[in-house]
């Protein structure tokens, strides 16, 4: 039986994104793939053992094994997340030793490398240990760090990771991308179209369960016109969302309200920021809920919102979550993968961040047909289901 080593570096296994995009997919593949299985190889920083509020390694292993996922945990030491070039010579030997142990102990020959760090591990392991590997970058890591003002566009970090990016893709057996726009970005570097396969983001499997529609009346006391669900920070700034809400309420006698389902900003923070955009804070609510409650919260809203000031070629997990919950999407033109989908399927509005665009959005909201909710759900179930994504990955594994 073939075993694929799905490799994750440093990311938190209890994070909702890892849960829906990794663990649920691995669980689904193992349930249905008779010719092989997928083990989870997790490289974790040693300081994880000393953080408050985290599950112990034994608890994590037990939970994974109960779901039919074989856990392989490899520790490493690093002063911080090894993003900078000068940390790589320190962490890479540790990662390679871990890969050698995986090959010797578990007889794994193929790695599915999620993220650039795992991809770098796969590339080095292919040269020194004979592994085959799939690269699954999820997003353009070097450009993201420039957009977040962590690196300059001509910095040594950016130049190094761009060179590593080319090496990782050229030596991978397959590179998996979440949107055609991301593929076009990589092809600009002279990389062959044959190197890529498009496998989109999936929505969480809990969205398919009737039990996901829990009673959230204790959390939400009203319904909402707009909703944003996700994190706020370097990648997803709050400013475009408040700009949109402010613009809508200036253009319409109706006062639109908005719900933020976030974990990393308090209601006080967001309401104070709303005031600076001349938004009545009573029109903004903020909640932090479990992943199992997200679908229920989204069901109390009319439209999902996904905005960015910078160019991003991804589709975005938020997009498929909104659609599965039956919500059309207001999306930035800058988020190219999501904008292409929403425009092609006519399931929302693509906004160019202009005042004229706000007029179009206002008109769209006021003429919104409730039947579009069924169309949104059908598109999500047909194109972005966990089982569908798991099947696509299985076919790639079988082709190696």
N, C-alpha and C positions, 0 to 999 in steps of 0.2 A: 504493500500500500504506500502510495506517495504521500509525503508530508511536506506541506508548504510552511515555512516559518514566517508568519506575518510579524514584521519587526517594527517596533515603536520605540523611539528614543526620548526619554525624559517625560513625555506627556503623561498627565494624570489619568489613570485608568477609570476613575470615578467621574471624570468630566462628562457632561451630557453629550458633547460632540463626539468624544471617543466611544461612548456607549452606543450611540446611534450609527455612527459611520464605520466603526471597527468591530466592536464586540457583537452587535446584533447581526452583522453581515457574516462574521466568522461562525457564529452559532447556526445561522441559516445554512451556510455551505456544508458544515459538518453534519447537519441533519439530513441533507439530501444527496450528498456526493458519496457514492458507493465505492469509487475507485481510489479515494484518498481522503485526507483530512488537513485541517489548518491548525497549527499550534501558534500560540501567541508568545513571541519573544519580546520581553519588555526590559530595556536597559534603563535602570533607575539610578538617580543620584543618591549616594549614601545618606545625604542629609534628610531624605524622605523619611527615614526611620525615626527621626527625632522631631518631626513636625506634629503639632497638636491637631487633633481632630481628623487624623488620617487613619485609614484601616491598616491593620498589621498585614505583613506579607502573607501570613498563614490564612487570615480572613479573606484576602484577595484571591489566594489560590483556591480556597474552598469554594468561593462563589463562582469562579471560572470553571472549575471541575464539575460543579453541579449543572452548569450549562453546556457541558460536553466540550469545553475548550481546554486543551492541554496548556498549562502555564509554564513558561520558562523564564525565570527572572535572573538578570545579570546586573550586578551592581557596578558602579564606576564612581570615581572621585573627580569633582570639578568645582572650581570656585564659584562658578555661575553657569547659566545656560551657555554652552560653548558656541557662541555665535562668532566671536572675533577670531581672526586668523591665528593669533598667538596662542590660543587655547587648544587648537586642533592637534598640534604635536604631542600635547599632554594626554588628551583623551583618546585619540585614535588607537594607540597601542593597547589600551584597556579594552576598547571595543573589539579589536581583532582577537585578543586572547579569549574574549567571550564567544566570538564566532567560532574559533577553533574548538572550544569546549562544546558548543552546540553541535558541530559536525561530528565530533568524536562520540559524544554521549547519546545523541538523538538521531544520528545518521541523516540529518536534514541536508539536502543538496540545493534547494531553491528558496530564496528569500523574497518576500513581498515587502519592499522597503517604503514605509509611509514617511514622507517628509524628506527634506534635503539631507539632514544629518544621517538618517537611516540609509538614504541613497548613497551617501559617501561611504558609509560602512559596507554597503553591498558592493560598491566599486572596488574598494581595497580588498575585500574578502574574495572577490572574483579573481583578482590578480595573484593573491598569495595562498588562497585556500581552495580555489577551484569552484566556488559557488556560482550558480546562475542566479540572477536577480531581476526582479521587476521593480521599476522605479515608479512611485506614486506620489508626485510632489504636492498635490492638492492645490497649491497656489505658487506664484513666482516669488520665492523667498528673497532673493536679492532686491528686487524692485519694491517689495513690501517694506523692507528696512529703510530704503530711501524715502518712500512715502511717509513713513512714520518719523522721519528726521533722525533716525538712529545712525545712518551712514550718509555720506555724500555720494553723488553720482559718479565721482572720479576717485573715491576712496580706495585704499588697498583692500579693505574687506569686500567691497562691491566687486572689484575687478577679479579677486581671487575666486569668489563664489560663482561668478559668471563662467570662469574657466572650468571650475569644478562641475558646474551644471552641464556643460557640453560633454565633458568626459563621462559623467554619470549616465547621461542619456545615450551617448554613442555606444557604450559598453553594456547597456541593459538589454535583456532579451525582449523587453516591451516596456514602454512608458505609458502609464495610464493617466489620462487627463479628464477633467470634469466638464470641459466645454470646448467647442470648436474654436472659440476665440483664443483660448489658452494655447491650443495647438498652433494657430497662426503666429502667435508670439514666438514660439520656439522655432518654427520654420524660418522665421526671419534671420535666425542665427545660422542658417544653412543646414539644419537638421532635416533628415528625410521624413516624409509623411508616413512611410512604412514603419517607422519606429514607434508610432503612437496608436493608442486605442482610446476611444471616448467612452468613459463609464461615468455617468452623472452622479451627483449627490442623491442620496435617498432620504425619505422622511423617516422619522422614528417609527418602529413597528407598533408602539403604543397607540399611534394615531389610528390604527386599524381595529383597535379593540374597543368594544362598547364600554368597557370599564374605564377607558380613558376619559369619557365624558362624565367626570365627577361633579358633584355639587360644589361650586365655588362661590355660592352666594355670600359666604362668610368673608370672602376675599374681595369680590366685585359686587358693588351695590347698584350698578347701572350698566347700560350697554354703551359701546363706543363706536365712533365713526372710523377712527384710525388706530392701528396698533403697531408697535415695534417690539419684536421679541428677539433677544440676544444680548450679547455683551456690548459695553460701550467703553471706548478707550482709544488706543493707538490706531486700530484698524477701522473701527466704527465710531466716528465722532457724533456727538449729539446735535451739533450746530445745524446741519442740514435739515434735521427733523423739526427743530423749533422754527427754522426759517420757513419751512413749508406750512406748518400749522399757523404761524403768524400771518403769512401771505393769504392763506385760505380765509381766515377770519376777517381780513381787511377787504377782501373781494366779495364777500357774501354777507347778507344780513343774518343768515343762519350762523350760529356759533358752533363750530366743529370741536369735538373733544378728542383726546388721544390717550391711549393706555401704553405705558412702557412696562414690558415684562423683562426685567433685568436683575442681575445679581450684584453688580459691582458699583451701583450708584444709589444713594438713598433718595427717598421722596423729597426731602428738604433740599438736597442739591439740585435736583431737576426742577422743582418748582421755583427756586430762586433764579435759576438760569432762564426759565420761562418768562419771568418778570422782565428780564433784560431785553426780551424780544416783544415786549408789550402784550404778552399773553396773560390772560386772567389765569392765575394758578389753579383755580377751581376747575378749569377745563383739562387739567392734566392729572392723571393718577399713575402711581408707580407701585408695582407689586413684585415680589420675589416668591416664586412657587417652585415646586418640584417638577421634574420633567413630565411626570404623569398627569399634572394639572394644566400643562401648557395648552393642550388641545381644547380643554374646557374653556380656558380663558379666551382663546382665539375665537371660539364659537360665539362669544358675546360681542364680537366686533364685525365691522362691515368691510374694511379693506386693510390689507397688510402693507407696510411701508418698508422699503429697503433702499437707502440712499448713501452715496459716497461722493466726496468732492473730487477724489482722484480717480484716474482710470484703473479699472480692475476687470480682468478678462473672465472672472469666474461666473458660475451660475449661482452659487450660494445656497447653503442649507436652508436659510430663512425662506428663500423663494419657494422651495418645494414644501416646506412646512405650511406656509400660508395657503398654498393651493390645495394641499390635502385637507386642510381645515375648511375649505370652501370659500376662501377669500381671494378676490382679485387683488392685484398688486400694483402699487405705485412704486416704480423703480427708476433710479437714476439712469440716464443714458450712458453714464460712465461705467456702470456695471454691465459690461458688454454681453456676457453669457446670459444673464437674467433678462436684460433688455431685449435681446433677440427672441427669447422664448415668449415673453409677454406680448411683444409686437406680433409675432408669427401666429400665436394662438388667440389673439384679441382678448386677453384675460387681465386687462388693467390699462394703465397709462405709463408711457415712458416719458419721464420729465427731464428737460434740459436745464433745469434750475433757473429758468427765466420767469419773469412776471407773467408773460403771455402763457407760459405753460401752466401756471397756477389757475388761470382762467379756464383752461381746458380741463384741468383736474376738477375744479368746482362744478363744471357742467357735467362731467362724468359721474361724480358722486350723486348729484341731484337727479340724474336719469338712470341710476343703477337699477338693473333688473334683477330681482332676487333669483331668477332661474340660472344666473351665471354661476352661482354657488355649485350647482350640479356639474357644470362644465369643468370648473376648477378641480373638483374632486376626481372626475373621470380622467383628466389629463395626468394628475398626480399618480393615480393608481395604475394607469397604463404605462407611464414612462419612468416613474421614480420610486417604485415600491421596493422595500428591502429584499423581497424574494427575487424580483427582476434583476436588481443590481448583483445579488449573490450569484444568480445564474450566469450573468455576463462575465463575472470574475472566474467562475468555474470553467467556462469555455476558454478563457485565456490561459488558465493553469494547464488545461488539457492540451493546449497547442504547443507548449514548451517542450 
